[in-house]
Every structure is written in C-alpha cells, then in structure tokens.
Amino acid sequence: MIILLILSFFSPLITTATDTDHLYNLQDKVHLYFNKVGPYHNPQETYTYFSLPFCGGTPGEEGGIKYAGLGEVLEGHGFVHSGMDLSFRDNQIDTRLCTKTLNENDATIFQHAILHHYWYQMYIDDLPVWGMVGEIYDHPILNENDAAIKDTKEDSAKPAAITLSKQEAPITSETEQEDASYKLYVYTRKKFSIAYNQHRIIEVNLTSEDPRLVEVGATLDFNYDVQWIETKATFEKRFERYLDYSFFEHQIHWFSIFNSFMMVIFLVGLVSLILIRTLRNDYAKYMRDEEDLDETERGVGEESGWKQVHGDIFRSPPYLTLFTALYGAGHQLLVLFLLLIFLSIAGSLYVERGAIVTTFIICYGLTSTWSGYTSGAFYKQHYYRESPGWKIAMAATASLIPVVTLSVLFVLNGISIAYGTHSIPTTAAISLLLLWLFVAVPLTVAGTLLGRHMNPNASWPCRVHAIPGLVPEHPWYRQRLVIALLSGLLPFGSIFIEMWFIFTSFWNYKFYFVYGFMLLVYVILCIVTVCVTIVAVYYLLNGEDYRWWWLSFLSGGSSSIYVFLYSIYYFFAKTHMHGFLQIAFYFGYTGIFCFTLFLTGGAIGHLGARWFVTKIYSSIRID
C-alpha cells in the first residue's frame, strides 16, 4: 500500500514519452516556456527569466511561475510562458513580441547581465533551448549592414559550447570603471528553426540576432521568427543530440576504466597472496603452539599477533548508537546508489527534467526499510539485552541523512533568498519534510522491528572476555587514524577519472548519460575498498589492537576526504565560478556528496572487514 501511494504521488513526475504523447496537428498551438537565466560561469546562480527587463510573457492563466514536479523544483526549474504565439508547422517571419524603452535601471541590469555573460534557457515540447542575453563588442555597431554585426548562433544542443566573448573571466566593477571602450549589445531577435517528423517535434535550434546597443532611453523591439523544417529523424532519438558522446566516450574514459580494472586484478591478487601466505604461517604457528610444543617449550617466549586479542575482537564498538546509525545509513546508500544506477541505465532518466532527483527520493523512501533492518540487527547483536537504546539508534538511523542534507539545503536556501536567486518554494520544502515523516520514518521503524525479531543473538567464533584487554602503544604510523587516512588513497585512485567526468557534467552544463561506466566504477570501488580495508584491519590486529570496528568504517569511507580535496582543486583550476553564493553552493553540494560517499564506503569497508575477521577467528582453536 505504501509503495502504491508513493508511486501514485510521483507518477506525474516520472512519466516518459509514449506513442500517444507530444502529438500535434496542423496549426495546433505550441507552447514555449522561459525557464531561467543566470551567469554562464556560475551554474547555480539562476534567476527567473523576467528578473531581467525583458518584455513579453502572458498574463492571466499562463502567467506566473509554474512548477511541474518536485524533482524539477529541486533542480531549479521554474517556467513562465513566453507569450510567443507558435503554431505547429506555421512559419512566422518578423513577428513582434513586444517593445521596451529602457530606463536607467533597465539599462544597468542589462549591462550587468551582458558583462557577466548571462545565458537563458527555454523549453519547447520538453526540449531545452539555450541562448545568450547579449554580446560585448570593442567598437560600436552602426546598423544591420555594418560588417561589425555578428549573428551569434547558440547551439541549443550543446549549452557548454556556447561561444562567449573574448573576455572569459567575469568583468568586475573595477574593470567596468577602468575600461569603457567596449560596447554592450542585447539580442532582440530570436530565430527558431524547428524540425518535425509527421506530428512530432524532433529538434529545436535558436539563433540570436539583431544586437542593439544598451543605453538609457533606447527603444528595443523584441521580435522572433519561426521556421519549420521536415526531418526523418525519429522521436525516440531526438534527445541524443544533447549528449556529448565525444566527451564522455573519449579514449581517456575507456582507458581509465581499463586502468582501474587492471588495478583491481593486481590488488586482489596481491592481497590474496599476502594474506593467504601470511595467514598460513600464522595458523601453522598457532596450531604448533597448541599441539606440538612440549611442556618446556611452551614456557619459552610468548605468543604475539592477532590471535592474542581473540577475547576482545568481537567486543561492541564504542559509541554503539552512532556506529549503528552510520552503519544502517551506509547500507541504505549502498543499495540506493546501485538501484539508482540500474534504473538510470534501464529508463534513460536523464531525458526527463527532474527524473533523477525524483527517482532518488522514491528509492530513498523505499530503501529506508533496509537501513532500519541492518541497524536493528546490528544493535541487537551487540546489545541484546532489552533497553531503550535501540530506539535511540533507530531514531538516529532514520534522521542521519535527512537532517544533514536538509540542514545544508536550508542554509543554501537562505543564501539564495538573500541574493534573490532561485530558491526552494515553501511547498516543496514541506513536501520533503512530509515524505520523510510519513514514508521514510515508518519504513525505517518497520525495518528495525524486522531486524530485531528476525535475527538471533550474536554467535561469535570467540567468547568475549568480561574485562577489556590492554592495547599496546604503537608508533604514529600504526595509529588507527593514520591507517584509515592512508587506506583511502587506492579507492580514490580507482575513481579519480570518473570524478572528473561527474564534476564536469554537473558544473558545466553537460548531461551525464554513461551510467554503464558509473556501474563499472561503482563495482571497482567496492572491490578496492574491501581489499584495502581487509589489509588495514589485519595490520591493526597484528599489532594486538582489537579496536577494528571504527577502523573498518573509517578506512572504507576515507576516500571521500580525497574526493573533497580534489573538489577544492577542481573549483580553482577548472571553473570560473566566483562569489560567495557560488562558493557556498559548490562546497555545500560537494559536502553532501562526500558525506554520502563516506557512509557508502564505510559500509562497504565494514562488510569486507567483518567477513575477514569472522573467517580468520573461526578457523583457529581457542581454549
């Protein structure tokens, strides 16, 4: 019932085109919606289209900002009808949209937008179209016949390839005052070229023309042209032109996957060889000590190594409630990301606006049962006596990810409101809160109860001593924190190239569609993390330090630290972002991503380490 309720609530948001959708007859009205506008170099600094002094738009029923779904709202979409009267297969030449006389404030706003390379986005029949607000010229344009006029085409299929002026970095106010030799022009004509196949729209291109000088008192006539062109391209493949195959399927991408795969083979082989040979010697030594030595030999020397901590190895980890919450949340994200990747591969979620975000929310709600189940079972294994502690652990598991994520989004939303940029509407925030309270929390509770009642009490291979043993002092390089930090290097190395592709697609207007690559990298990350964590735990146990629980989780999740450090480098070296607003959004979103990566890697590392520890201690004889 709960699943049906969720699907019915989100069904308008995740529908995809079928044979009966997007059909037009001759002269049918085609709606064009303005979406957002903002500086090209600051992807998250977006405003509504009419925050600039454009004219047009349709009052009444088609006026105002429209939101189609929760996923679209969270992605920053907000649609306003353009007021353009487009009809299917009806060519229009030199159609007047509106006339605008610029006052001082309007001229200032346009000048600021052009100086900072503002772009805008529109949608026709769910197809995105991009264009630049204006252009900077180093000499005045006299008239339409003047050779200085340039009709700049904005390829609507590749927003990242929009041709900017020679001035790549945004112009500051100091530069504006020092250099007034350039002239600022706003494009006043939008020329649409729309390709159709029978009753369907297949392709939309935009050419911005007729640049007009921005100055106080200038009268601007905003016009548009529409040309319909027949094509043989199919509707099912119309979104492929937006996908940058040359970028994502470049040789470097294939090489990185192959390189990571070879590293996995080498690492697994090396770990297996070392551990098998070392463990074989350990077993031989321990069995000889048990059976082969006579009375006099047994008194000479003492044993050392991982066997000596058998009485404490399965002792409950400190801060059990916190560890349980991290453990349950990590297991949920482990399954959630895998499910999301499979759905993206099967359903091409990148085609629909907000579909990935919406699917993430749905999958998070459904996988809350698994987080409750794993955390409930883990807590019972380590604290099987009845106590209210399991309820606290359950509440912490249910609230860990939402509280951290919503807190960051709340701060970012406040910054957006202060700057006047796009912010999350109150209704969307309330919807997220209700979904958490009435979907995720109940499913977490149900999962916790199942985990507590369907799993027996822990049956460890070794009996836990009543009094904890002493841990020998170790040099700095054998400290748990140092081991955990060093353990994250190899997992980060295995996903380094893919992180570059993901960051580039998110912050540079590219559609990420190679989820097959992501699945391979995800599997490679899991294998490398397990191998590295096993080695780290074995290294710790050989030093007779039995505090492996937190080490296994931290070793698995420490790769997120290197991802965050890489994001700092990427921000300064690979982007032109600037200003407090963009810094806050960039590192806020990156922080959320690294936090979830930490939980996921921690769960993966702990699973591998737990299997390893249980295996080696179940293979020795303990008196």
N, C-alpha and C positions, 0 to 999 in steps of 0.2 A: 504493500500500500504506500509506504514512504517513497519507494523508488518511482512508482507511478505518479505520485504527487510532484516529485522533483521534475520528472520528465515533462509533465503537463505544464508546469510553471515555466520551464525554459524552452518548450517546444517552438515558440515563435522565434527564438533566438538562434536555433541551431538548424533550422531548415535549410536545405540546399536546393538549387535549381533542379526542376524536373522538366519533362517534356511539355508540361502544361503551363510553365511559368515563363515570364518575360516575353509574352507574345503580344504583338502589335498588329493592328490592321492599318490600312492606308488612312492617313490623316489623324490617327489616334494621337492624343496628347502625350508627349514625353517630358517627364519632369527632370529638371536639372536643379540639384541642391548644392549650395555652398556649404562647405564643411568647416574649415579652419584656416587660419593664416598665422604666420609667425616667421621669425628669423631663420634662415636656412641653416646656420651653424649651431643653433640651439634647438634641438628637436623637440624638447619638452616644453618650450616656451611658446604656447599656442593660444590664440585668441579667436573669438568668433569673427567671421568674415566682415561683418559690418561694424567691428570695432575700428576699422579704417573708414575714412569718409567716402566710401563708395556709395553710389545710389543704386536703386533697383530694389528687388525684394517685393514680395506680395503681401500686403496686409490682410487681416481677416483670418480666414480658415488656414491659409498656407503660410501665414506669418509666424514669427516666433521660432524658438529653438525646439527642434524635435529630436527625441532620442528613441531609437528603435529597440534597444535591449540593454540589459545590464552590462554585458561584455563590451558593447560599443561605448557606453558611458565611461567605463573604467579605462578604455583605450584612448579617451579624449575626443571622441566624435560628438559633434552636435550640429544638426543640419538645419539650414534655413533655405526656404525656397528662393530661387534666383529671380523670379519674376520674368524670366525669358519664356516666350511662347514658342515652344518647339513642337513640331508635329512630325509624325513618322513619315519619312521619305518626302518631306516637303522642303525643298531648297529655299533658303532665305538669304537675300543679299542686302547688305547695308540696312539692317533693322535697328532702329533706335531703341535703346533700352531706357535711357534717361539722360538728363542734362544736369550738371553740377557746377555751380560757381564757388570757387574756393575762397573761403575767408582765411584769416591769418592762422587760426587753429587748424583748419583742414590742411593748409599748405605745410604747416610744421609737422603734422602727423605723417603726411605722405613723404615728406623729405626724410624723416627719421626711418620710415619703413624701407625706402629705396636705399638709403645709406647702409642699412643693416641687412640688405638682400632678403627682404621678406618674400615668401612664396605663399601660395594659397592652394587649397585642394577643393575640388568639386567632385560630384558623383552624378553620372548619367546611367540609369539602368544598372545600378550597383557596380559600375566600372569607374575607378578613380581617374581623375584628370588633374594634372598639376600645371601651374603657371607661375611666372614671376610678376610681382607687382609693377616693377619699373626697371629702369636701367640708368647707369651713370655714364655720361659722356664727358670727354675732356674739352669739348668745344660745342657751341650752340648748334641746334638743328634749325634750319631756316624754314623748309617746307617739305612736302611729300616728295618733291622731285630732287631734293638735295641729296648728294651722294653720301652724306653722313648718316642718313637714316638707315637703320638696320632692323629688319623684321626678324626678331628673335623667336625661333621655334622652341617651344618647350615640349620635349618628347614625353607624352603622358604615360608611356610605358616604363620609363626609367627616370624617376624623380631624382635619383642621386647623380644623374648625368646632366642635370640642367646646367646650361652654360651660364656662368656668372661673369661679372665684370673682372677686369684685371686685378681689382682690389680684393684679394682673397680674404684678408682679415677684416673684421668689422671696423668701421670708422668710429673713432671716439669723438666726444665733444670737443676735445682739444684739437684734434685733426680738423674738425669742421671749422673751427675758428681760424686755424692757421692757413688752410688751403681752401679758397672759394673759387678756384679756377674751373672746377668741374661743374657740369650742369645735370640736374636731376629731372628725369622724364618718367611719367607714368604711362603705361599702356592703356589705351582707351578702346581698343577693338579686340574682341575675342572671335577668332575664326575657327569654327568647329568642322572637322571632317569626320563624318560618322559612317562606318561601314556596316552594312546589314546583309543578312542572308535570309531571304524569304521574309518571315515575320519576326526575326530576332535581330537585336543589335549585337554586333560582334566586336567592333573596335571603335574607339573614340580618340581623336588626336586634336590638340589645341595649338594654334599659332597666335601669339600675341603681337599685335601690330599697332600702328599709329601712335607712336610715343609723343606725348605732349608735355611741354615744359611746366613744371610745378612752380607756381608763383601766386601770390595773393591777387585775387581778382580774376584769375584765369577761368574761363568758361570751358568745361570739358564735356564733350558729347560722347557718351559711352554707347558703343554700337556692337553688334555681333552679326556674324554670318554663319550659315549652316549649309553644308554641302553633304548630300547623301550619296554614298558610293556602294555599289553592289560588290559582294565578295563571295568566294566559295569556301572560305574558312568556316569551320563548324563551331557551333555554340559551345560544345563541351571543351574545346581547346582555346577558348577566347582569352582565358587568363594567363596562358603560357607566355605571352609577350611581356608580361610584367616580371617574369622570373629571369634572373641573371644567371644563365647557365654557364657562361664563360667565367664568371667569378666563382660560383660555388662548386663547379665541377672542373676546376682548374687542376693541372697536374700536381700542384703543391698539396691540394686537398687529398687526392688519391695517395700521394707519396706519404703524407702524414699518417693516414690510416695504415698503410703498409708498414711504416716505420714503427708505429705503436704496436701493431700486431706482432712484429718480429721481436720487439722488446718484451712482450708478454710471453712469447715462447721461451726466450732466453731466461727471463726472470723465473718463470715457473720451473723450468728445468734446473736452474741453479739452486733455487730454494729447495726443490725436491731432493737434489743430490746432496746438498749440505746437510739438510735435516735428517734424511734417511741414514746417511753415513754417521753423523754425529749421534743421532738417537740410537743407532745400533750399538755404538760404543758405550753409550750411557746404559742401555739395557744390559749389555754384557757385564759392565762393571757392577751394576746394582744386583744382578742375579748372582754374580760371583760372590759378592759380599754376603749375600743371603745364604748361599748353599755351599760354596766351595771352600771358604776360608775356615781354618780350624780355630780353636779357642785362642791360641796365642796370636794368630794373625789378625783376629778381629779386634784385639786391643791396641794394635799399632795403627796410629793415624785415625782420622775421622773422615766420614763421607762429606762430600760437598756437591753442590749442584741443585738442579730443580727438584730432585726427589725430597730434599730436606724440608721443603715447605709444603709437603702434602697435607699437613694438618691445618693449614691456613689458606690453601689455594682457592677453596670454594667458600670462604668467608664472605658475608654480604658486603658489597661495596659501601664505603662511606657516602653520606648524603643520598641514601637509598631513594627517597622520594624524587629528588631532582634527576637522578640517574634513570629512574623508571620513566619519568616524563620524557626525557631526551630519547630514551630507548624506544618508547612507543611512537613518538613523533617521527623519529628516523625511519622506523619500519613503515609507517604510513607513507612517507615521501618516497621511500624506495619503491613501493608498489605503485604509488601515484604517478611518478615520472615514467615508469615503464608502461603503464596503461595509457598515459597521455601520448607517448611516442607511437605506440601501436595504433591508437585512434587517429593520430595525425597522418600516419602512413596510409591507413585504410580509407580515411574520409577526406583527405586534402583540406584540412581545416583552415589553412592559410588563405583559401579563396574567399571565405566569408568574413566580413568585418566582425570582430569581437568573438569569433567562434572558439578560438584557442582559450581565451580568458574564461568564457562561459563553460567550456568543457572542463577546464581546470577546476572551477568552482564546483561543478557537479561531481567530478571524480573525487575532489577533496571530501565532500559530504559523504559519498558512498564508502570511501576508504577509512572513514573515521571508525567504523566498526573494527577494522583490523588494528588500528592504533590502540583502541581500548582492549582488544583481545590480547595483544602481545604485552602491553604494560601490565594488565591484570594478572596474566600468567607469570610474568617475571617477578612481580611484587610478592605473589603468593609463594613462589619458590624460595624467596629469601626472607620472608616474614610470614610464615604460615599460621602463626597464632592470630586469633581474632583481635583486631584492634581497629580504631578509626583511621589508621594511617593509610589504608588502601583507598579510602575515599578522597583523601587529600591528593594522593598520587593520581587518582582518576581525574580530579578536577584540574590538576596541573597538566596532565596529558591533553585534555580537551582544550585548554586555553593557551598552551605554549605558543603554537604557531599563529593563531589568530590575534593574540594580544600583541606579539612582537610586530606582526605585519600591519595590523590596523593602527598601532601606535605610530609607526613610521609614516603610514599614509595620512594619518590625522595631522601630523606635523607638516608634511608636504602640502596637504590641502590648505592648511592655514597660511603657508607661504604663498601658495597660488592666489588665495583670496587677497592677501596683502598686495601682491603685484598686479592683480586684476587679470591674471591669465585663467585658462580653463581650469575649473575645479570640479570635484565630485559633487553632484547635487545631493541635497539632504535625503531625498527619496532613495537614491542609490545606496547611501551610507546606511540608512535604516534597513534596506533590503538585505545588505550584507550581514548586519547585526542579527536580523530575524532568522536568516538562513543558518547562521552559526548556532543560535539559541535553540531553534526548533528542529533542526536537521542534524547538524554535526554533533552537538552535545548529547541528544538522546541516543544516537548511534554509538557514540563513544561509551556511554553508560551501558548500553546493551552488550557491546563488545567486552567491556570489563567484567561484567557478570558472567558472560560465557567463558572468558579466560580463567576466572577464578573457580568455576564449577566443573569445567571440562578437563582441567589439568590437575593431575595428582600432585601431592607434595614432592619436593625435590628429592631425587635419589642420586646423590653424588657418588663417584667412584671411591672417594676418600672421606673418612669421617672428619668433621670439623672439630678442632680442639676447642675447649672451653675458654682458654686463655690465649690471646693472640701472641704469636712469636715475635721476637725482636728482629728488626730489619737491619742488616749490617750497613755501615756507612759506605758510600761509594764516591768515587771522584766525580767531577762535574759532568764528564761526558757520559756517565751512566745514570744520570738523573732522569727521572721519568719525563719531565718537561722537555729536556733536550732530545731524548729519544723520540718523543711524539712529534716535535717540530721537524726533525730530520726525516721522519717517516713520510712526510707529505710531499717530499721533492719528486719522488718517482711517479706517484699518481698524477701530480700536476704536469710533469713532463709528458705523460701519455695523453693528456687532453689539452695541451698548450695551444696547438694549432687550431683545434676546434673552438677554443675560447675566442680566438681572434675572429673567426667567422661569425660566431654568435654575437660578439660585441659589435662587429661591423654591421651586421644586418639590423641590429636593434637601434643603433645610434646613427646610421647612415642611410635610412630610407630604403632598405632592401628587404624583400620578402624572403624569409628563411623557409625553404621547402625541402631541403635534403635531410629528411628525418631518418632515412636509411643510414646515412653517415652517423647521425646522432645515436642511433641504436647501437651501431658497432662501437662507437666511442664509449657509450654507457657500459657495455659489456666489458670492454677493455679496462675501464676504470674500476669496475667491480673486481676483476681478477687481480689487477695490480695491487689494489688496496688490500685485498685479502692476503696476498703473498707478503707484502711489506709488513702488515700488522702481525702476521704469524712470526716473522723474523724478529720484530721488535719485542714481542711478548716472550719469545724463547730467550732472547738476550737478557731480558729483565729477570726471568726466572732463574737463569744460570747464576745470576748474582744473588740468589736466595732472597729476592724481593717478590713477595706474593701479591703485591698491590697491582694486579694486572687489569682489573675491570675498567678503571678510568683510563689507563694507558691505551687499551684496545680501542676505546671510543675516540680518544683524542688523536691517536695515530691515524685512524681512518679518516677523521674529519679535518686534519691539519692541512690538507691540500687546499682547503678553502682560504686559508691565510695567504697562500701564494697567489691564488686567483685574485684576491683583493689587492695585493701588492701589484700584480700585473695590471689591474684596472686603473691604478694610480698612474702607472707609466702610460697606459693607453690614453688616458684623459689628456695628458700634457703633450704626448708625442704624436697622437693620431687624430686628434679632433681640434676644432677651432672653437669649442664651447667656452663661454666666458660668463662672468657674473655670478652673484650669489645664488640666484634662482636655479640656474642650470647646474651649478656645483652641488646644491642641495638635492636636486632630483637625481643627478647621476650617481652620487655616492649613496643616496637613500635607496634607490632601486638596486644598486650593486650590493649594498649591505644586506638587503633581503635575500638576494640571490645567493650570496656567500653563506648566509645563515642556514638556508635550506640545504645547500651543498654540504655544510658541516654536519648537519643532522643525518643526511643521507650517507655520507662517507663514514660517519661514526657507526651507524647501524651496520653497514657492510663490514667494516673492520671488526666490530664486536662479534658478528656472526662467525667470521672465519676464525678469530682467536678462540672463541668459546668451543667451537668444534675441535680445534687443535688441542686445547688444554684438556678437554674431556677425554680425547683419544689417547693422549700420552699417559695420563694418570690412570686410565682404566687398563693399561697394558702392563703395569708393574704390580708386584705383590707387596702389599703393605701389612706389616704386623700390627 
